[in-house]
Amino acid sequence: MQSRTSFFNGTLLRKNLTRFWPLWGMASFVGALFPLALVMELLRNRHFELTQIDLAGAYYSVASDVVPVLSLIYAVLCAMAVWNYLYGARSVSMMHAMPIRREGLLATGFLSGMAMMLIPYGVTGGLCVLVSLVTGAFSLKALLVTVLVVLGESFFYFATATFAAFLTGNLFAMPAIYLVLHFLEVILDSLFSVLAQGFLTGVAGSYSGALEWLSPTVYLENTVWIDRVVEERLVNQDPYSSYYDYVTTEIHLRGLWIVGVYVLVGVALLGLTYLLYRRRRSESAGDVVAAPWLRPVFRVVVTLLAALPGGMALYEIFWRSFQYSPYYQALPMAVCMCVAGLIGWYAAAMLLAKSLRVFRGSWKGAVAVMVCCAAVCAAMHTDVLGVAARVPNAEDVSRIELRVAGNSYTLDAGKEDALIAQVVELHRAVVQDLDYLREKEAELYNQAILQEDAERLGETTTWLWLKYTLANGQHLMRSYELFLTRERMAQAGTYDYLLDALVNGEAMKAVRLHDGDPDYTLTGGYVSTDLGGSYDLGSREAEAIAAAVRRDAANGTWGTYEWFDSSDAHDYAINMELTFEYQEQDSSGTSYTSTDWITIRVRPEMTETVDCLLRLGLVTKADLVTRAELYPEDYGYDAVQGEGDGAVLADENTSVAVVG
């Protein structure tokens, strides 16, 4: 008989691998399909070439994008297979009666699971190496980097799955606890953001990512990225004409230190798992939470996950139609959250007790839940943390993404510092008038005022969307519906005045056309008329038109946004768009070409643009007709009065017209 001091059991390891061979066997089969598909492509297409850069890019793409998600799913399956004996009273008693210490059971089971984790990667990777050796695309550096990432992430994910397995005695609770461990930060961040949006003016109800490192899969996807060095080179394609193309000359996988940090976290979790297993009672098989000291944590988490989404859902169903404000009201929301929180509190108690009789003597916990829900609503309503009033300093901003007046702008520190300072000043003015905005929003919420009527009275609304990227890497997002009046727009210091000065300033007009920005290349566009002409623009035609628009902007005949006149009645019936290309990186650091465009409204006073369009033959004099002249009934006019250049349109409410 083996000694009970044994720390490893080879027979148990072999039994685990042979018993669960369909799991790792099927995973290996699926993984082998990808290199085999590559072999088939090489055999089918003789012109297909595989270089070291190409294969390294494929390795790194798998390591940065695929391995975290794949390991997240596969690790929990392996853990459920290896540690399934913990969830049945007979099986756990049998395993604990074996002549092997619990340390030995833990070590053997963990090695079994790691073997099942790595076998599919080994099969897939081995076939990829064979293909690369045959094609001459073998890259030792890329292979070693990818192997290290796979080993590190496999270890971390299986360690977290093992930790989750020892937190519970229920097989069905185990994957739920595992997923909550990985995504609790994302869930709570998103829920609190949505709740804050309902209470606070301007706060965007979207995931902030402030503590994203607590959600490993999301953090790995966003921080481990591919760095490509791209050069523009002339490609000779004899006997065909040559062309310029972007070619990757170097490729690196960045953010590998993050994987190392998570490996250390995995080691710490294994240490906690060992401590849990030493004190784990065999009788805990079947319990939702195996450790007694974790039961209060379980109840708090379940209550939170019930109170936040449940409270908002109950509010929308039972109270939203009775209120007179677009914002949440604190007292009804507190009541709804209390109801949902109590449901979660008692549901958790029933799961822990495995009984429905959990109400006797539970009033203290119920009162605590209601007090906490009321405190959260009060804190949101009063904004005790000053979230709505937060405006970053201009020197702390590295980039601002701005959407306003029908256009999108990107302002970078070091290039548009003056405009960034203007945006920050505008934001501060908006924050100072939050009470005024809430009053106006309530008025608009309860009164159906037509946009045309409001503009005629000198009032209108516009959306302002801001996204700050700070120097420390954090993001701040805000969105406002601004109420504008002619009177306030004439008063210096109001947000109306500052908004008009920003949008209609010469610097912003230049940004709108990407004037002087080397990162943007004007590639084309289109011009069409309502009378039937339509043309795709080449880069030279687009450059000529853009130059003409710039001259009109300098003359003051283009680029001034009319806040109180959204009608296009006096625009020519010409549709024109200019298209730009620029290089940017996604969240993983991969560079790609993106497209931006701007729609140009052509008006009679834009003489430079009109002359350029006529000179290029894109429009004729017959096309120079305004939309009101072409569609008088759509703009409230009866008919065209008179003939020739002096003709004017008669309003349907007017009985006299001036005829030239």
Residue pairs with C-beta under 8 A, 6 or more apart in sequence:
1 99
2 9
2 99
2 100
3 99
4 99
4 100
4 101
5 101
6 99
6 100
6 101
6 104
7 101
7 103
7 104
7 107
8 104
8 107
8 108
8 111
9 98
9 100
9 104
9 105
9 108
12 100
12 105
12 108
12 109
12 112
13 108
13 111
13 112
13 115
16 81
16 82
16 108
16 109
16 112
16 113
16 116
17 24
17 112
17 115
17 116
19 81
20 78
20 81
20 82
20 116
23 77
23 78
23 81
23 116
24 78
24 115
24 116
24 119
24 120
27 74
27 119
27 120
28 119
28 120
28 123
28 124
30 120
31 120
31 121
31 123
31 124
32 123
32 124
32 127
34 124
34 128
35 124
35 127
35 128
35 130
35 131
36 127
38 50
38 128
38 131
39 131
41 48
42 48
42 50
42 131
42 135
50 131
50 132
50 135
50 137
51 137
52 137
52 138
52 139
52 142
53 248
53 249
53 250
53 251
54 137
55 128
55 132
55 137
55 138
55 139
55 142
56 139
56 141
56 142
56 251
57 226
57 228
57 248
57 251
59 128
59 139
59 142
59 143
59 145
59 146
60 142
60 145
60 146
60 226
60 251
60 253
61 226
62 146
63 145
63 146
63 149
63 150
63 224
63 253
64 149
64 220
64 221
64 224
64 225
64 226
64 253
64 588
65 221
65 588
67 149
67 150
67 153
68 153
68 216
68 217
68 220
68 221
68 224
69 217
69 221
71 117
71 153
71 154
71 156
71 157
71 158
72 157
72 182
72 217
74 117
74 120
74 157
75 113
75 117
75 154
75 157
75 158
75 160
75 161
76 161
76 164
76 174
76 175
76 178
76 179
78 113
78 116
78 117
78 158
78 161
79 113
79 158
79 161
79 162
79 164
79 165
79 174
79 178
80 165
80 171
80 174
80 175
81 113
81 116
82 109
82 110
82 112
82 113
82 116
82 165
83 109
83 162
83 165
83 166
83 174
84 91
84 171
85 91
85 92
85 94
85 95
86 92
86 165
86 166
86 169
86 285
86 290
87 168
87 169
87 170
87 171
87 174
87 285
87 286
88 285
88 286
89 282
89 283
89 285
89 286
91 285
92 282
92 285
93 282
95 105
96 102
96 105
96 282
98 105
100 108
102 277
102 278
103 274
105 277
106 273
106 274
106 277
109 162
110 158
110 159
110 162
110 270
113 158
113 161
113 162
114 154
114 155
114 158
117 154
117 157
117 158
118 150
118 151
118 154
121 150
121 154
125 143
125 146
125 147
125 150
129 138
129 143
131 137
132 138
132 139
142 251
145 253
145 256
148 256
148 259
149 224
149 253
149 256
149 259
152 259
152 260
152 262
152 263
153 220
153 259
153 262
155 263
155 266
156 216
156 259
156 262
156 263
156 265
156 266
158 266
159 265
159 266
159 267
159 269
159 270
159 273
160 178
160 181
160 182
160 216
160 266
160 269
161 178
162 269
162 270
162 273
163 181
163 269
163 270
163 272
163 273
163 276
164 174
164 175
164 177
164 178
164 181
165 174
165 178
166 273
166 276
166 277
166 280
166 290
167 177
167 276
167 289
167 290
167 291
167 294
168 174
168 177
168 287
168 288
168 289
168 290
169 284
169 285
169 286
169 287
169 288
169 289
169 290
170 286
170 287
170 288
173 288
173 289
180 187
180 301
182 215
182 216
182 217
183 215
183 217
183 218
184 214
184 215
184 301
185 211
185 212
185 214
185 215
186 207
186 212
186 215
186 218
187 305
188 304
188 308
189 207
189 208
189 209
189 210
189 211
190 206
190 207
191 308
191 309
192 308
193 203
193 204
193 205
193 206
193 207
193 208
194 205
194 312
195 205
195 308
195 312
195 328
195 376
195 380
196 203
196 205
196 380
196 387
197 203
197 204
197 205
198 205
198 312
198 327
198 328
198 333
199 327
199 328
199 330
199 377
199 380
199 381
199 383
200 380
200 383
200 387
200 388
201 327
201 388
201 434
201 437
201 438
201 441
201 480
202 388
202 430
202 431
202 434
202 478
202 479
202 480
203 387
203 388
203 478
204 477
204 478
204 479
206 477
208 475
208 477
209 218
209 222
209 475
210 474
212 218
212 219
212 222
213 219
216 262
216 265
219 258
220 258
220 259
220 262
221 587
221 588
222 587
222 588
223 255
223 258
224 253
224 254
224 255
224 256
224 258
224 259
224 588
225 253
225 254
225 255
225 585
225 587
225 588
225 589
225 590
226 251
226 252
226 253
226 254
226 588
226 589
226 590
227 251
227 252
227 253
227 254
227 589
228 248
228 250
228 251
228 590
228 591
229 248
229 249
229 250
229 251
230 246
230 247
230 248
230 249
230 591
231 246
231 247
231 249
232 244
232 245
232 246
232 247
233 244
233 245
233 246
233 247
234 242
234 243
234 244
235 242
235 243
235 244
235 245
235 247
236 242
237 243
246 593
254 589
276 290
276 291
279 291
280 290
280 291
281 290
284 290
284 291
286 354
287 352
287 354
288 298
288 351
288 352
288 354
289 295
289 298
289 352
295 352
298 348
298 352
299 345
299 348
299 349
299 352
299 365
302 344
302 345
302 347
302 348
302 351
303 341
303 344
303 345
303 348
303 369
304 344
305 344
306 340
306 341
306 343
306 344
306 345
306 347
307 337
307 338
307 340
307 341
307 344
307 369
307 373
308 337
308 340
309 340
310 336
310 337
310 339
310 340
310 341
310 343
310 344
311 333
311 336
311 337
311 338
311 339
311 340
311 341
311 373
312 333
312 336
313 340
314 336
314 339
314 340
315 328
315 332
315 333
315 336
318 336
319 329
319 332
319 333
319 336
323 329
323 332
324 442
324 445
324 446
325 438
325 441
325 442
325 445
326 441
326 442
326 445
327 438
328 377
328 380
328 381
330 377
330 378
330 380
330 381
331 377
333 377
334 373
334 374
334 377
334 378
337 373
337 376
337 377
338 369
338 370
338 373
338 374
341 369
341 370
341 372
341 373
342 366
342 369
342 370
345 365
345 366
345 369
346 358
346 359
346 362
349 358
349 362
349 365
350 356
350 358
379 385
383 389
388 431
388 434
389 431
389 434
390 476
391 424
391 427
391 428
391 431
392 424
392 468
392 470
392 476
393 424
394 417
394 420
394 421
394 424
396 470
396 471
396 472
397 413
397 420
397 424
397 468
397 469
397 470
397 471
398 412
398 413
398 469
398 470
398 471
399 410
399 411
399 412
399 413
399 468
399 469
400 409
400 410
400 411
400 420
400 423
400 466
400 467
400 468
400 469
401 408
401 409
401 410
401 411
401 466
401 467
401 469
402 408
402 409
402 410
402 411
402 423
402 464
402 465
402 466
402 467
403 409
403 463
403 464
403 465
404 462
404 463
404 464
404 465
404 499
404 503
405 462
405 503
405 561
405 563
406 561
407 512
407 598
408 596
409 508
409 511
409 512
411 419
411 420
411 423
411 511
413 420
413 471
415 517
416 507
416 511
418 507
419 502
419 507
419 508
419 511
422 498
422 501
422 502
422 505
423 466
423 502
425 498
426 464
426 495
426 498
426 499
426 502
427 466
427 478
429 493
429 494
429 495
429 498
430 437
430 464
430 480
430 482
430 495
432 495
433 494
433 495
436 483
437 480
437 481
437 482
437 483
440 483
441 481
441 483
444 461
444 483
451 460
451 566
452 567
454 460
454 461
455 564
455 565
455 566
458 485
458 486
458 487
458 564
459 483
459 484
459 485
459 486
459 564
460 483
460 484
460 563
460 564
460 566
461 481
461 482
461 483
461 484
462 481
462 482
462 484
462 499
462 563
463 479
463 480
463 481
463 482
464 479
464 480
464 481
464 482
464 499
465 477
465 478
465 479
465 480
466 476
466 477
466 478
466 479
467 475
467 476
467 477
467 478
468 475
468 476
468 477
469 475
470 476
482 495
482 496
482 499
484 496
484 499
484 563
484 564
485 496
486 564
488 494
488 496
488 497
489 496
489 497
489 500
489 563
490 497
491 497
500 563
502 508
503 561
504 559
504 560
504 561
506 553
509 515
509 553
509 558
509 559
510 516
510 553
511 517
512 559
512 598
513 546
513 549
513 550
513 553
513 578
513 598
514 520
514 522
514 580
514 596
515 550
519 582
519 583
520 580
520 581
520 582
520 596
521 580
521 581
521 582
522 539
522 542
522 543
522 546
522 578
522 579
522 580
523 539
523 542
523 579
523 580
523 581
524 536
524 537
524 538
524 539
524 541
524 542
524 578
524 579
525 536
525 537
525 542
525 545
525 576
525 577
525 578
525 579
525 597
526 534
526 535
526 536
526 537
526 575
526 576
526 577
527 533
527 534
527 535
527 537
527 545
527 574
527 575
527 576
527 613
527 618
527 619
528 534
528 535
528 574
528 575
528 576
529 573
529 574
529 575
529 619
529 623
530 573
530 574
530 575
530 627
530 630
531 573
531 622
531 623
531 625
531 630
533 618
533 619
533 620
533 623
535 618
537 545
537 578
541 616
541 618
542 578
542 579
544 612
544 616
545 576
545 578
545 600
545 609
545 612
545 613
545 616
546 578
547 612
548 608
548 609
548 611
548 612
549 558
549 600
549 606
549 608
549 609
551 608
552 558
552 559
552 606
552 607
552 608
552 609
553 559
555 608
557 603
557 605
557 606
557 607
557 608
558 600
558 603
558 606
558 609
567 635
568 601
568 627
569 626
569 627
569 628
569 635
570 603
570 604
570 626
570 627
570 628
571 601
571 602
571 603
571 626
571 627
572 602
572 603
572 604
572 610
572 623
572 624
572 625
572 626
572 627
573 623
573 625
573 626
573 627
573 630
574 602
574 613
574 619
574 623
575 599
576 599
576 600
576 602
577 597
577 598
577 599
577 600
578 597
578 598
578 600
579 595
579 596
579 597
580 595
580 596
580 597
580 598
581 593
581 594
581 595
581 596
582 593
582 594
582 596
583 591
583 592
583 593
583 594
584 591
584 592
584 594
585 591
585 592
586 592
600 609
602 609
602 610
602 613
604 610
604 624
604 626
610 619
610 624
613 619
614 620
614 621
627 634
627 635
628 635
628 637
628 649
629 640
629 649
632 638
632 639
632 640
632 649
635 649
636 651
636 652
636 653
637 649
637 650
637 651
637 652
638 650
638 651
638 652
639 649
639 650
640 647
640 648
640 649
641 647
641 648
641 649
641 650
641 657
641 658
641 659
642 648
642 657
642 659
642 660
644 660
645 660
646 659
646 660
647 659
647 660
648 657
648 658
648 659
648 660
649 657
650 656
650 657
